Amino acid sequence: MADSHKDAASAVAAGRIGHTLKRAEQALIGRKTQVLRAYGLTVPQYAALLLIAHTDGMSAAQLARECMVTPQTMSTVLTNLEKGGLIERHSSPLHQKVQVARASEEGRAVLRKADEAALRVEGALAEAFTPEERAAFEEYLERAVRTLDGLG
């Protein structure tokens, strides 16, 4: 019975580009989740820490938009990064009610190692394609984004 359900699900999903995109995304996130676990980071924490370390103090709202998560998720991410000593939060010099995050020295050290691991995952994926295929693949994905953004 379980095999017939799997076969039916596969038949429904066959030829649906959205299903293939989602599977690819889940495979990438799943692999990054595995390698980042060694550094005590989740994928959203890694993404936020990467941005925080390379910017001059972003608000939680800005980080949520850039990391493509909800403000509530970003609030949890920042709380956990701060509890772990990886970031520090202070009032913005522009808006006293807005908190901005900055990477601590420990956060930068963890990020260096975690980023190497994440880049190895992305590098392995990139190596599955020739340079020409990668360029075409990226163009196709960008075209998909433009098309979907244009619907409305």
C-alpha positions in Angstrom: 0.0 0.0 0.0 2.8 2.4 0.9 4.5 1.8 -2.5 1.3 2.6 -4.4 1.0 5.9 -2.5 4.6 6.7 -3.4 4.0 5.8 -7.0 0.9 8.0 -7.1 2.7 10.9 -5.5 5.6 10.5 -8.0 3.1 10.4 -10.9 1.4 13.6 -9.7 4.7 15.4 -9.2 6.2 14.3 -12.5 6.9 17.1 -14.9 6.1 19.8 -12.3 8.9 22.3 -12.2 7.9 23.6 -8.8 8.3 20.1 -7.3 11.8 19.7 -8.8 12.8 23.1 -7.5 11.6 22.3 -4.0 13.4 18.9 -4.0 16.6 20.7 -5.0 16.2 23.3 -2.3 15.5 20.7 0.3 18.5 18.7 -0.8 20.8 21.8 -0.5 19.3 22.9 2.9 19.5 19.3 4.2 23.2 19.0 3.4 24.0 22.4 4.8 22.0 21.5 7.9 24.3 18.5 8.4 27.6 20.3 8.0 26.6 23.4 10.0 25.5 21.2 12.9 29.2 20.7 13.7 29.4 24.4 14.5 26.2 24.6 16.5 24.4 26.5 13.8 21.2 26.1 11.9 20.9 27.3 8.3 18.9 30.4 9.3 21.5 31.2 12.1 24.3 30.8 9.6 22.6 33.0 7.0 21.9 35.7 9.6 25.5 35.5 11.1 27.0 35.7 7.6 25.0 38.9 6.9 25.7 40.4 10.3 29.4 39.8 10.0 29.6 41.5 6.6 27.4 44.6 7.4 27.5 47.5 9.8 24.6 46.6 12.0 21.3 45.4 10.5 18.0 45.4 12.3 16.0 42.2 12.8 13.5 43.4 10.1 16.3 43.9 7.6 17.8 40.5 8.4 14.5 38.8 8.1 13.9 40.2 4.7 17.4 39.4 3.5 17.3 35.8 4.9 13.8 35.3 3.6 12.3 34.3 7.0 9.5 35.8 9.0 10.3 38.5 11.6 9.2 36.0 14.3 11.7 33.4 13.1 14.5 36.1 12.9 13.7 37.1 16.5 14.3 33.5 17.6 17.4 33.2 15.5 18.9 36.4 17.0 18.0 35.4 20.5 19.8 32.1 20.1 22.8 33.7 18.4 23.1 36.2 21.3 22.7 33.5 24.0 25.5 31.6 22.3 27.7 34.6 22.4 28.0 34.9 18.6 26.4 38.3 18.3 25.8 41.4 20.4 22.8 43.7 20.0 22.8 47.4 20.7 20.5 50.3 20.0 20.9 51.8 16.6 22.6 55.2 16.5 19.9 56.3 14.1 16.8 54.9 15.9 17.0 54.3 19.7 14.1 51.8 19.6 15.7 49.7 16.9 18.2 47.0 17.9 21.1 46.2 15.6 23.3 43.1 15.7 27.0 42.8 15.3 29.1 39.7 15.3 31.2 39.0 18.3 34.8 37.8 18.0 33.6 34.3 18.8 30.8 34.7 16.2 33.3 35.6 13.6 35.6 32.7 14.5 32.6 30.2 14.3 31.5 31.8 11.0 34.9 31.4 9.4 34.8 27.6 9.9 31.0 27.2 9.2 31.3 29.3 6.0 34.1 27.0 4.8 31.9 24.0 5.3 28.9 25.6 3.6 31.0 26.7 0.7 32.3 23.1 0.3 28.6 22.0 -0.1 28.0 24.7 -2.7 31.3 23.9 -4.4 30.3 20.2 -4.7 27.0 21.3 -6.2 28.8 23.7 -8.6 31.2 21.0 -9.7 28.3 18.8 -10.9 28.0 21.3 -13.8 30.4 22.7 -16.4 31.0 26.4 -16.2 28.7 26.9 -19.2 26.0 24.7 -17.6 26.3 26.7 -14.3 25.9 30.0 -16.2 22.9 28.7 -18.0 21.4 27.2 -14.8 21.8 30.5 -12.9 20.2 32.4 -15.8 17.3 29.9 -15.9 16.8 30.3 -12.1 17.0 34.1 -12.4 14.4 34.0 -15.3 12.2 31.9 -13.1 12.4 34.5 -10.3 11.6 37.3 -12.7 8.7 35.4 -14.2 7.2 34.6 -10.8 7.8 38.1 -9.5 6.0 39.4 -12.6 2.9 37.5 -11.9 0.5 39.3 -9.8 
